[in-house]
Amino acid sequence: MSLTMSSSERELFLSALHVGIISIPRATKGPLTVPIWYDYQPGGELWVITDTDSIKGKLLTKASRISLCAQTETAPYQYVSVEGPFTTRPSTQEELLAMAVRYLGEEQGKAYAENSAGGGEGSIVVAIAPETWFSVDYNKM
């Protein structure tokens, strides 16, 4: 019995609301692995927003591939992990607002976006092109 998700199952799972765990390589230590908000539409790229001056932002200038894992916190346990190349570009206030509303809801998301330094100068969108996928769905047991 395989617990692996099909392509459509894993894409649907990844597009649902989860906090992701991003992993970015470092030269002299293990990878930086931290929680992050993300968005994904099936068939597309997964994207996050970070500041260029953050540890993540600085490490991204030296990396060519990164990973992100999303999971459930309760049984039956599920996860999807993706890995691949990425691109970066300046973020917009509209993208920050969309991400904040996705995670915090309309009212708190707007307040977060209005009071955040992100979504403008010094903030970037990191778009990951998923090439390698790993998944488990214990609902299949």
Rosetta blueprint (number, residue, H / E / L):
1 M L
2 S L
3 L L
4 T L
5 M L
6 S L
7 S H
8 S H
9 E H
10 R H
11 E H
12 L H
13 F H
14 L H
15 S H
16 A L
17 L L
18 H L
19 V L
20 G E
21 I E
22 I E
23 S E
24 I E
25 P L
26 R L
27 A L
28 T L
29 K L
30 G L
31 P L
32 L E
33 T E
34 V E
35 P E
36 I E
37 W L
38 Y L
39 D E
40 Y E
41 Q L
42 P L
43 G L
44 G L
45 E L
46 L E
47 W E
48 V E
49 I E
50 T E
51 D E
52 T L
53 D L
54 S L
55 I H
56 K H
57 G H
58 K H
59 L H
60 L H
61 T L
62 K L
63 A L
64 S L
65 R E
66 I E
67 S E
68 L E
69 C E
70 A E
71 Q E
72 T L
73 E L
74 T L
75 A L
76 P L
77 Y L
78 Q E
79 Y E
80 V E
81 S E
82 V E
83 E E
84 G E
85 P E
86 F E
87 T E
88 T E
89 R E
90 P E
91 S L
92 T L
93 Q H
94 E H
95 E H
96 L H
97 L H
98 A H
99 M H
100 A H
101 V H
102 R H
103 Y H
104 L H
105 G L
106 E H
107 E H
108 Q H
109 G H
110 K H
111 A H
112 Y H
113 A H
114 E H
115 N L
116 S L
117 A L
118 G L
119 G L
120 G L
121 E L
122 G L
123 S E
124 I E
125 V E
126 V E
127 A E
128 I E
129 A L
130 P L
131 E L
132 T E
133 W E
134 F E
135 S E
136 V E
137 D E
138 Y H
139 N H
140 K H
141 M L
